[in-house]
Structures are given as C-alpha cells and as structure tokens.
C-alpha cells in the first residue's frame, strides 16, 4: 500500500492521471466503434439487403393503408 501512496501523493496527480485515462478510453472507444461501423457498412454494401428492406417496408405500408384508408388525407 505504501508504493501506491508514494506514486499518487497529490490529488492533482490523481486527477491528471484519471483525466488522461478517460481521454485514452474515449479515443479508443471512438476508434473501435468507427472500425465496427465501417466493417458493418462494407458487409451491408456487398450483401444488397436494401431491396429486401424496401419491399418489407412497402408491404407494411400497403397493409396499413388498405386497412385504414382514412390515413390518406
């Protein structure tokens, strides 16, 4: 326990080390999520799922509008 108290002897140093740790964590999280989004975007671009989702949403809208014609006004 004495080594820990010697390394972090002042509150200013504790604050500074935690601040730098927080910045490093945020930067790592940002870079990580960016890489994940790029990979997912690349996969979705090559799989061509957009027409499937378009047909799915179109079918839902058609069903809703056929059952509730008063929504079109």
Protein Blocks (a to p, Z undefined) as FASTA:
>chain_A
ZZmmmmmmbfklmmmmmmmmmmmmmmmmmmmmmmmmmmmmmmmmmnopmlmmmmmmmmmm
mmmmmmmmmlpZZ
